[in-house]
Amino acid sequence: MLKKGSKLYSILTGSCPKCHNESMYMNQNPYNLTQLFKMHERCSHCQTKYKIEPSFFYGSMYVSYGVGIAFALAAFVIAFLIIGASLKNTFIAIVITMIVFLPIIIRLSRNIWINIFMKYDPNLKHQTT
């Protein structure tokens, strides 16, 4: 159900929230840590400016907290309730999960944050400047 035009599509793919035609990130691999935060300034298709204002993505830190809790809760459920690990091993599983998925959590949080303020426009035409 990941259709172009839905917020979920833009959030999970990291594509432009207005046209969904290109990635907002210079490098789509979040595990390339040197380029984790590097984004295009504008969408080359619709010219949408990603950083609406200076420090715009600081707000994504609030979203990151919730996304991190979701990942930690999933690790807890899998380790403790499904596998039956001890509390100590469950804690270790949660810490490892948070470290391994940190780049994904950061990207997802930024994607969610920008999609709160922008919406898909199917009638958006290709613009050149």
N, C-alpha and C positions, 0 to 999 in steps of 0.2 A: 504494500500500500504506500510505497514511497514514490509518490507522483510529483513530477515537476509542477510547481504552483502551490505546494503545501509548505507551511512553515517547517514541518518535520524534515522535508527534503533539504531545505536550505540549512537547517541546523546540523543535520547528520553529514551532509556533503561539504559544508563550508562554502557554499556558493553564494553569489551576490543575492542579497535578500529581495531585491526588486525585480531582477530579470532571470535569475537562476541559470545564467549562461556561462559563468566562469567562476573559478575559485577566488576567494578573497585573499588567499595566502600565496606568497611567492613560491613556497615549497609546500606541497600538500602533505608531505610526510611529517607528522608532528614529532617524531622521534629524531629528526634532525634538529637537535637542541640549539644549534647556533642560529637557526632561522625560525625558531618556534613562534616568535612574535612578529616576524616580518610580513607585512601585508602590503598589497598594492594600495596606492593612494586612492585610486578610482577604478571602477569597473570599465574595462575597455569596450564593453558592449553598450552600456546605457549611461556611462559617465557618473554613476552614483558615487558620491564621496563616502568612504567608509568611516573615517574619523570625523564625525559630525562636528565635534568641537575638541579642543585640546584636552587630553586626559579622558576622553570619552570612555575608553575601555576600563578605567578604574572601577566603574560600576559593575563590571563583570566579576569582580572579586566577591560580591555578595551572592551572585549566582553560583560561583565556584564553590562556595561553602555548601550549598544545597546539593550540588552535583557530587561533591566529595562525600557527603553523608550518604547519598544513594549508593555510591560505589562501596563504601565501608559497610553499609547495611547488607548489601549483596554478598560481600565477602564473609560477613558474620553468618548469614543464613546458610551459605554453602559450606563453610568450614565447621560451624558448630552444630547446626540443626540437621544438615543433610549428611555430612561425612562423620560427624560425631567426635570432632577433635576436642582436646582439652581446652580450657579457657586460655592457657598460656599459648598453645599452638594457634588458637583462633586469633588472639591478639597479634601474633607474628604474621598470620595470613592477612590480616587487615592492614598492617603496616606495609607489607610487601605489595599488596594490591594498590595502596595509595601511591607508593613510589613508582611502581611500574606504569600505572595509568595516569600519572600526573600530567604529562603532555596532552593526553586526550581530554582530561578534565578541563585543562586550561582552554583548549580550542573549543570544546563544547560550550563552555561558559561564555566565551566571546561570541560564538554563533547565536546562542540563546539571547544574549544581551542586545545585539544589534537587531535581531528579529523582533524584539519587543517594540522597537521604535520605527521599523520599516516593514512594509508589506509588499507582497508580490503584486506586480502590475502586468497582466498578460497583454495589455495593449501598448506596452513600452516599445518604442521603435529604436533601432540602432542609431546612435548619435555619434558624430565625430566632431572634434573640436579643433 
